[in-house]
Amino acid sequence: MEIMLDGRDWRTEADLIEAVIAGVDGPPWHGRNYNALRDSFVAGSINGIEPPYDFIIQPPPAPASEVADAIGYFMARISEWRREGAQLSARLA
């Protein structure tokens, strides 16, 4: 499923993580870190929407370095988790 992440208003890495959790319909108790994302993407059976996920990221027009770094880190984690067998992809819009 394509999941559009509209990052035009992101100011922090936490904004990205919140958008990801909202995009997959994560439960309110979902952890707000990459370990929790990995668990819900690789192990599954946590989010309202289950993989496969194709994240399409609309970055801010002039992202703060924290946000630019977070986007790169998130995309690298997606690649790592895909190698673990998760059905994931991520790309910039």
C-alpha distance (Angstrom), angle and dihedral (degrees) to the residues before:
residue distance angle dihedral
M1 . . .
E2 3.79 . .
I3 3.79 112.2 .
M4 3.78 115.0 -168.0
L5 3.79 114.2 -150.8
D6 3.79 110.2 -162.6
G7 3.78 104.1 -155.7
R8 3.77 98.6 169.3
D9 3.83 90.6 113.1
W10 3.80 98.5 37.6
R11 3.79 114.3 127.3
T12 3.82 100.5 165.7
E13 3.78 142.4 27.4
A14 3.80 87.5 -106.5
D15 3.82 88.8 62.6
L16 3.82 89.8 57.3
I17 3.80 92.9 48.3
E18 3.81 91.6 48.4
A19 3.82 89.8 51.2
V20 3.81 91.6 50.4
I21 3.80 92.6 49.9
A22 3.81 91.5 47.2
G23 3.81 90.3 47.0
V24 3.80 93.1 57.1
D25 3.82 92.2 40.3
G26 3.79 92.4 -114.6
P27 3.79 118.2 -169.9
P28 3.82 119.3 -103.1
W29 3.81 90.6 -106.7
H30 3.84 93.3 55.2
G31 3.80 111.1 128.7
R32 3.78 116.6 -108.5
N33 3.82 98.7 -134.3
Y34 3.80 140.8 77.3
N35 3.82 94.1 -98.8
A36 3.80 89.8 58.1
L37 3.81 91.4 45.9
R38 3.81 90.1 51.1
D39 3.79 91.4 50.3
S40 3.79 92.8 50.7
F41 3.82 94.2 44.0
V42 3.81 100.3 41.6
A43 3.80 101.1 32.7
G44 3.81 94.7 32.4
S45 3.80 130.2 -174.0
I46 3.81 92.5 100.4
N47 3.80 108.7 86.7
G48 3.79 129.8 64.3
I49 3.80 88.8 -121.9
E50 3.80 115.6 47.2
P51 3.84 127.1 -154.2
P52 2.92 146.8 -55.9
Y53 3.80 90.4 91.3
D54 3.79 125.1 -179.1
F55 3.81 105.1 -171.9
I56 3.79 114.4 -157.1
I57 3.78 109.5 -166.9
Q58 3.79 122.0 -156.4
P59 3.81 100.8 -163.8
P60 3.78 123.8 -153.2
P61 3.82 113.5 -88.8
A62 3.81 91.4 -114.9
P63 3.80 105.5 11.9
A64 3.77 122.2 -159.2
S65 3.78 110.7 -113.5
E66 3.82 90.1 -107.5
V67 3.81 90.7 58.0
A68 3.81 94.5 43.3
D69 3.81 89.7 50.3
A70 3.82 91.1 46.4
I71 3.81 92.1 52.7
G72 3.80 90.8 50.7
Y73 3.79 91.6 46.7
F74 3.81 92.3 48.3
M75 3.80 91.6 50.4
A76 3.81 90.7 49.1
R77 3.81 90.7 50.8
I78 3.82 90.0 50.2
S79 3.82 88.8 55.2
E80 3.81 90.8 47.9
W81 3.79 93.4 48.7
R82 3.80 90.6 47.0
R83 3.82 87.7 58.1
E84 3.82 86.5 54.3
G85 3.79 88.8 58.2
A86 3.80 102.9 -94.2
Q87 3.80 115.5 140.6
L88 3.81 97.7 -123.9
S89 3.77 141.0 133.4
A90 3.79 134.2 170.4
R91 3.78 132.8 -166.8
L92 3.76 140.0 163.2
A93 3.80 118.1 -103.3
